[in-house]
Amino acid sequence: MRRLCPNFDREDGLDTVLEVPIPEEMFVSNTKHSGRSWQNMKSWMRSHSQRSAPSTAALVGGRSTELQLLLGVVGAPLVPLPVRSDQSINGNIKDHPIETSMAKYIVQQYIAATGGEKALNSIDSMYAVGKVKMMALEFSTGDSNNNNRGNGKKTVKVKSKGHGGEVGGFVLWQKKPELWCLELLVSGCKMSAGSDGKVAWRQTPWHSSHASRGPPRPLRRSLQGLDPTATANLFSNSVCIGERTIEGEDCFVLKLEAEPSSLRARSSNSMEIIRHTVWGYFSQRTGLLVELEDSHLLRIKTPSSDDSVYWETTMQSFTKDYRPIDGINIAHAGRTAVSLFRFGESSETHSRTRMEEVWTIEEVDFNIRGLSKDCFLPPGDLKKEQQEGYDIVATDVRVPLKPRSACVRVGSSRIVAVDVDDSDSTDEEE
């Protein structure tokens, strides 16, 4: 990954040090789309050097709607529940129902497999640098104009046309207790997210800084094999519901439901989170986490009528390539598959979107010297939003059927800001 970028203001100037390292794919000069990626990077650098707010459409052109959806849904989702980092990660397994005792035993085996309690407790902070590739795979919708085709269902499989998805990189910083910060740059578009232990927030080019409802929660990306302590603490109160084979690996399945009080804290007058469930699949052979899955159901009230629109989001993250870093096993690669299903009273409004992220970890280190709490302060323009969202497109906005073509107009539409699993925003009039 590249950490320096040419100086666009002066040809004889020094190279610019990038805050977020960029994959080499964005700088390759002999590919069909290299000019577009380079232009995106050039525009992004210039917009920051001029200290002006960059326009998403200007940065990514016709792909802006798809990129906004990808970053909103896959970029920085949160786990269902707060996770305390100062609690014992090796709890007592006695005096519990059998399903709970089995789950605690499996978590203890996971702790041992990732390096042991002593090694995990020695970590005060960490950082990771990674590379991502995001892509939309398929979009299907119920369309009244297609009833003559049988079931009125129109399905479009997204073709990358050699583009291979949206490529980018990220830097993740963490520090006890419950402090984290993520910077993600994909195809010239940068988003940031973090938590200072009191509030979790997110910032994107198309939306001002906004805070999540309810208590701060960990970043889901951290639990994809990067933070064994948070993973163990999350599943410490889970139950074992059986076994399943995941990609040829026999696994125990642990299940955890978000409590009703937590769901109410994240809901609002016009939006209700009905459920949020997370599953962990732990290898019977190695004890390591093989898959992390979560699913949530959201109901949005339609302002103009008594009808409601429902959104169900399912995310499956498969972790692999575990390598020891200072005696702690960290997953260095993986894949996240996302299904976003929208339904309501009318079948014509039903839609399903599938997208995917492939990620690799380039660098990991622990106990970073000089990493203070000031590094995790929220943006100065942060404001508590009145409505939480889920990175979903509003009731009258459609995901583009041809994501590589001209951008979909959302001009006069009122939309619910789409921030999957993170919280978020108010309705906005474009």
C-alpha angles and dihedrals in degrees: 000000000000120000099180130063128191118262106254095189097056125021091207093046127109120270117266118248108230119227088210117037113236126221115249089240089077090060101042108126102195101062130095096246100034092104091057093050092046091048090051091051091046092051092048093051093047094048090054095044089052090047092229126136108260120228114233092215091051092051101047104019116200093000093064097104094049093044091050090052093047095049093042095051105031103022106078115350119165131226118255098252140036113259122209114218095193097063125098111272093202104061129177113277096196128094094032134110113275094254091053094044091051091051092051090049091051090049089052090053089050091052090052092047093052095051110290135274095280093054093045093048090053091066114097098164141359144183133202134192118203146168125230137190117195127189141169110233108183143357124195127178141175105245126184090210091064101053091115089067094070115258097027090244121137117196126188122186108208114236117209092204091211093310092108096207134290112315126205149132140240142202120209125193125187135179134173129289104040097305120139141151130192129192115188125183118187124172092339094312118113128201129178132198136172152141132233092197092265104059135013117219143179135203127193135170091249097046135042121244111290136178129229123245119247127018118333116272133198123265111263090221089065091059092054091093098298102094113038092175094058091044092052092046092048094054095038089098097040130110129232110240101178143281136304138176112240116190091333095315120115107228142183113233120223121189131199128182124203110243119248091243090056092049092050091050090055095045129083140195093279099031131051128188103213099185142347120192131178129196129195122201111203122190115247089208102048103014090230127130110265101174137012115198132177135172131190134184120211131189120203120192115226109233094211097051145011092262123109133212119218127207123194117189123189122186125188118187119190115198127200145148096065112193130177116250111185088338096312122111111232126182108238099187141025150140132241121203118195130194118191113191123186122190141157144148095314122056089214089071095053116114140164127201125189123196137165142205125200115195140181130189115230101179138011131178136169137216097022112204116230094018101137133179089257088072089067100050114133120246117282093240093054114137130179108250122220096222133044119217139185110223091269128143113247125259093267100037121089128204106245114265089210103038094182094056131075117324119266113251115239092167107140097013123118108226137189108230109249112229109150113220093339111088132246167112151051128243112276132201110222 
